[in-house]
């Protein structure tokens, strides 16, 4: 036994759904355009006001490097406090090379890391050198010759 199909009702329902989807997509597209225009206008206003753009406020160090903030002497060992942490890619157990300019100073291992600070223990030092505030700690990576 077959049931009769209400074709007129199906056509009306599908037309209604298509119209609703079309209207919703045009409203969301209009909202996206107006939001993009608002962002562009805000950027133009901040540039006209003399504010510094976002890219200029960022760190000059690569994501795998951070400056040494201080060296804390303890009874057991010297702890190097680094002014960078998880955001710069410094993780627990990583080995970092410490340099001053282009000159190598030594190596340290990260023993603690938070989002923007980390601490390391000195593994080795170049003869007659010390790690100082301002030196750069970079994650030690393998290099292909």
C-alpha positions as CSV (number, residue, x, y, z in Angstrom):
1,X,0.0,0.0,0.0
2,X,1.4,3.4,-1.0
3,X,0.7,6.6,0.8
4,X,-0.2,9.7,-1.2
5,X,2.5,12.4,-1.2
6,X,1.4,15.9,-0.3
7,X,3.6,17.5,-3.0
8,X,2.3,21.0,-2.5
9,X,3.2,20.9,1.2
10,X,6.7,19.6,0.4
11,X,7.3,22.3,-2.2
12,X,6.2,25.0,0.3
13,X,8.3,23.6,3.1
14,X,11.4,23.3,0.9
15,X,10.9,26.9,-0.4
16,X,10.5,28.2,3.1
17,X,13.7,26.4,4.3
18,X,15.7,27.6,1.3
19,X,14.5,31.2,1.9
20,X,15.4,31.0,5.6
21,X,18.9,29.7,4.8
22,X,19.4,32.4,2.2
23,X,18.3,35.1,4.5
24,X,20.5,33.8,7.3
25,X,23.6,33.6,5.1
26,X,23.1,37.2,3.8
27,X,22.7,38.5,7.4
28,X,25.9,36.7,8.6
29,X,27.8,38.0,5.6
30,X,26.6,41.5,6.3
31,X,27.7,41.2,9.9
32,X,31.1,39.9,8.9
33,X,31.6,42.8,6.5
34,X,30.6,45.4,9.1
35,X,32.9,43.7,11.7
36,X,35.8,43.9,9.2
37,X,35.1,47.5,8.5
38,X,35.0,48.3,12.2
39,X,38.4,46.6,12.8
40,X,39.9,48.6,9.8
41,X,38.5,51.8,11.2
42,X,39.9,51.1,14.6
43,X,43.4,50.4,13.1
44,X,43.2,53.6,11.1
45,X,42.3,55.6,14.2
46,X,45.1,54.1,16.3
47,X,47.6,54.6,13.5
48,X,46.5,58.3,13.2
49,X,46.8,58.7,17.0
50,X,50.5,57.7,16.8
51,X,50.2,54.4,18.6
52,X,52.8,51.7,18.0
53,X,51.6,48.8,15.8
54,X,51.4,45.3,17.3
55,X,54.4,43.9,15.3
56,X,56.7,46.7,16.6
57,X,55.8,45.9,20.3
58,X,56.8,42.3,20.0
59,X,60.0,40.8,21.2
60,X,63.1,41.1,19.0
61,X,64.3,37.6,20.1
62,X,63.3,34.5,18.1
63,X,60.8,32.3,19.8
64,X,63.5,29.8,20.9
65,X,65.6,32.5,22.7
66,X,65.3,34.7,25.7
67,X,67.6,37.1,27.7
68,X,69.1,36.1,31.0
69,X,67.4,38.2,33.7
70,X,69.8,37.4,36.6
71,X,72.0,34.7,38.1
72,X,71.1,33.7,41.7
73,X,73.9,32.1,43.8
74,X,72.8,29.4,46.2
75,X,74.7,27.0,48.4
76,X,74.3,24.1,46.0
77,X,74.5,25.8,42.5
78,X,74.0,29.0,40.6
79,X,70.5,29.3,39.2
80,X,70.1,31.3,36.0
81,X,66.7,33.2,35.8
82,X,65.6,33.6,32.2
83,X,63.3,36.4,31.1
84,X,61.2,34.0,28.9
85,X,59.4,30.7,29.3
86,X,56.8,28.5,27.7
87,X,55.8,31.3,25.2
88,X,59.4,31.3,23.9
89,X,59.5,27.5,23.6
90,X,61.6,26.9,26.8
91,X,60.4,23.6,28.4
92,X,61.6,21.6,31.4
93,X,64.7,19.5,30.6
94,X,65.8,21.5,27.5
95,X,69.4,22.4,27.1
96,X,70.2,26.0,26.1
97,X,73.4,27.6,24.8
98,X,74.2,31.0,26.4
99,X,75.9,33.6,24.3
100,X,77.1,37.2,24.7
101,X,76.9,38.7,21.3
102,X,78.5,36.0,19.1
103,X,80.7,34.6,21.8
104,X,79.6,31.4,23.5
105,X,79.5,31.5,27.3
106,X,78.2,28.1,28.3
107,X,75.2,25.8,28.5
108,X,72.4,25.4,31.0
109,X,69.5,23.0,31.5
110,X,65.9,24.3,32.2
111,X,64.7,23.1,35.6
112,X,61.5,25.2,35.8
113,X,59.4,27.1,33.2
114,X,56.3,29.2,33.4
115,X,54.6,31.2,30.7
116,X,57.1,34.1,30.8
117,X,60.0,33.1,33.1
118,X,62.2,30.1,33.5
119,X,65.1,28.9,35.6
120,X,68.1,26.8,34.6
121,X,71.2,25.2,36.1
122,X,74.6,25.8,34.6
123,X,76.0,22.6,32.9
124,X,79.2,24.0,31.6
125,X,81.0,27.3,31.1
126,X,83.7,28.5,28.7
127,X,87.0,29.0,30.6
128,X,87.2,32.3,32.5
129,X,83.6,33.3,31.7
130,X,80.5,33.9,33.7
131,X,76.8,34.1,32.8
132,X,75.5,37.7,33.3
133,X,72.2,39.5,33.0
134,X,71.6,40.4,29.3
135,X,73.2,37.3,27.9
136,X,71.0,35.3,25.5
137,X,69.9,31.7,26.2
138,X,68.9,29.8,23.0
139,X,67.5,26.3,22.8
140,X,70.3,24.0,21.7
141,X,69.4,22.3,18.5
142,X,71.1,19.8,16.2
143,X,72.7,21.3,13.1
144,X,73.3,19.5,9.9
145,X,76.8,20.2,8.3
